[in-house]
Amino acid sequence: MGIRIKKIHFQKKTMKNMLIFFPMIALNHHYIVAYDLRNPSMEILDNRKSDKSLNQLYGDQIHNLHKHFLLYLRSKRSINHMGYVSILPQRLVMDWQTVHNDVDCGVFAMHHMGSYYGGGDSGWKDRIIPESVSKVFFGVLTLVPF
């Protein structure tokens, strides 16, 4: 039994109001790379708090994703791929990034895709209460509506 991939058609009107999310995994850790099609940008949504460089955290994954995304955009002649050539990935800093929770990254990734609307720190629909000792102990993620 083969796998069918449905061809996705984007209209120019739709493309101007969208984010494209790429769920990623690196060394058993899930995170999201989001491209904003309204304002060319590439943002990394990762629940880990870290001072490491992008290369230390993700290796070549970010570079390879960007290279292939540019090839895809170039193949869609209706999209201005040149606006994406020189963008640099930005790793967002969020209040709820964690140091001690290394098991819920998939839950964070799903939350990020469902509640991020682009535009950096101001683009969130819901936020998560920052990590605390009790949350780590009980393993509970709590959403806070705006």
Backbone torsions as a table, in degrees:
resi	resn	phi	psi	omega
1	MET	NA	122.8	-177.6
2	GLY	-88.8	167.2	177.5
3	ILE	-101.5	131.4	177.2
4	ARG	-102.1	133.7	175.3
5	ILE	-110.6	120.4	-178.6
6	LYS	-76.9	131.2	179.0
7	LYS	-72.3	131.7	-178.2
8	ILE	-102.1	127.8	177.8
9	HIS	-107.9	126.7	177.5
10	PHE	-106.5	136.8	173.4
11	GLN	-96.6	150.4	180.0
12	LYS	-55.0	-43.6	-177.9
13	LYS	-59.5	-43.2	-179.8
14	THR	-68.8	-39.7	-175.9
15	MET	-60.9	-29.5	-176.6
16	LYS	-74.4	-10.6	-175.8
17	ASN	-123.7	37.7	-172.4
18	MET	-135.4	155.9	164.9
19	LEU	-114.4	145.7	172.5
20	ILE	-112.8	123.2	-179.5
21	PHE	-102.4	133.2	173.6
22	PHE	-115.8	106.3	173.1
23	PRO	-68.5	130.9	-176.1
24	MET	-124.4	158.1	173.8
25	ILE	-140.1	131.4	178.7
26	ALA	-137.9	120.7	178.7
27	LEU	50.4	49.2	177.9
28	ASN	65.5	25.9	178.0
29	HIS	-125.4	129.7	-179.4
30	HIS	-96.5	138.7	175.4
31	TYR	-152.9	175.0	-175.4
32	ILE	-124.3	139.5	168.0
33	VAL	-112.5	124.8	-177.9
34	ALA	-116.5	129.6	172.8
35	TYR	-104.4	130.2	177.1
36	ASP	-95.9	120.0	-178.5
37	LEU	-87.9	-9.5	176.0
38	ARG	-82.7	-41.2	-178.2
39	ASN	-134.5	101.7	-171.5
40	PRO	-48.9	112.4	176.7
41	SER	-156.4	159.4	179.0
42	MET	-130.6	114.4	-175.8
43	GLU	-120.5	138.1	178.4
44	ILE	-101.5	123.5	179.9
45	LEU	-108.2	103.7	-174.2
46	ASP	-133.5	132.0	-177.7
47	ASN	-76.2	-11.2	-178.4
48	ARG	-79.2	134.6	171.0
49	LYS	-86.9	124.6	-176.6
50	SER	-157.7	145.2	174.4
51	ASP	-99.8	2.6	-178.8
52	LYS	-69.7	158.7	177.7
53	SER	-73.1	163.3	177.6
54	LEU	-59.5	-38.9	179.8
55	ASN	-64.9	-38.9	178.0
56	GLN	-67.3	-36.5	-178.0
57	LEU	-78.7	-41.7	-169.0
58	TYR	-122.0	-2.0	-178.6
59	GLY	61.7	-137.7	-178.5
60	ASP	-88.1	1.3	-174.7
61	GLN	-57.6	-44.7	-177.0
62	ILE	-64.9	-46.5	179.8
63	HIS	-61.1	-45.8	-178.8
64	ASN	-65.1	-41.4	177.3
65	LEU	-60.6	-47.3	-177.6
66	HIS	-62.3	-42.5	179.5
67	LYS	-59.7	-45.3	-178.8
68	HIS	-73.5	-32.7	176.6
69	PHE	-65.5	-39.8	176.7
70	LEU	-62.2	-41.0	177.4
71	LEU	-61.6	-41.2	177.8
72	TYR	-63.6	-47.4	-179.4
73	LEU	-61.9	-39.3	179.2
74	ARG	-64.0	-34.1	179.3
75	SER	-70.0	-22.9	176.6
76	LYS	-96.5	90.2	-171.3
77	ARG	-61.2	-15.4	-179.4
78	SER	-79.9	-9.8	-177.6
79	ILE	-105.1	134.2	178.9
80	ASN	-77.3	90.1	-177.9
81	HIS	-70.4	-22.0	-178.7
82	MET	-63.3	-27.0	177.9
83	GLY	-67.2	-15.9	-177.2
84	TYR	-104.3	-9.3	-174.6
85	VAL	-61.3	-45.3	-171.8
86	SER	-99.5	6.0	-179.5
87	ILE	-71.0	147.5	177.5
88	LEU	-110.5	141.4	179.2
89	PRO	-66.2	137.4	176.7
90	GLN	-115.2	124.4	177.6
91	ARG	-90.6	114.1	-176.7
92	LEU	-70.2	142.3	174.2
93	VAL	-101.4	124.1	-177.1
94	MET	-123.8	148.6	-179.6
95	ASP	-58.4	-30.8	-173.9
96	TRP	-94.6	12.7	176.3
97	GLN	-63.5	146.4	-170.4
98	THR	-113.1	155.9	175.0
99	VAL	-112.7	-40.4	-172.2
100	HIS	-99.0	-17.6	-177.3
101	ASN	-91.9	104.9	-179.7
102	ASP	-115.3	19.1	-179.6
103	VAL	-118.0	-15.6	-174.7
104	ASP	-101.7	17.8	-175.1
105	CYS	-60.8	-34.3	177.6
106	GLY	-66.3	-37.7	177.0
107	VAL	-66.0	-44.3	177.0
108	PHE	-60.0	-44.2	-178.9
109	ALA	-59.7	-44.6	178.4
110	MET	-63.5	-41.8	177.9
111	HIS	-61.5	-43.1	-179.0
112	HIS	-61.2	-41.3	179.2
113	MET	-67.3	-32.0	-177.3
114	GLY	-86.3	-14.3	-173.8
115	SER	-128.7	3.1	179.8
116	TYR	-102.1	131.7	-176.8
117	TYR	-119.8	17.8	178.3
118	GLY	85.1	166.2	175.9
119	GLY	92.1	21.7	177.0
120	GLY	74.8	-144.7	-173.7
121	ASP	-63.2	-26.7	-177.2
122	SER	-84.9	0.6	-173.7
123	GLY	-93.9	20.7	-175.8
124	TRP	-100.5	136.6	173.4
125	LYS	-80.4	-47.1	179.6
126	ASP	-127.4	151.8	175.8
127	ARG	-119.0	164.5	177.8
128	ILE	-110.6	140.8	177.4
129	ILE	-61.6	133.5	-178.8
130	PRO	-56.2	155.0	-179.1
131	GLU	-58.9	139.6	174.1
132	SER	-141.1	168.9	-179.7
133	VAL	-60.5	-42.1	-177.9
134	SER	-66.3	-38.8	178.4
135	LYS	-64.3	-41.8	179.4
136	VAL	-64.9	-41.2	-178.9
137	PHE	-64.5	-45.6	-176.8
138	PHE	-91.0	-10.4	178.2
139	GLY	65.7	41.5	-176.1
140	VAL	-114.2	127.3	172.4
141	LEU	-99.5	133.5	-177.3
142	THR	-122.5	127.7	177.9
143	LEU	-90.1	145.1	178.2
144	VAL	-123.7	116.5	177.5
145	PRO	-72.5	153.0	177.7
146	PHE	-77.5	NA	NA
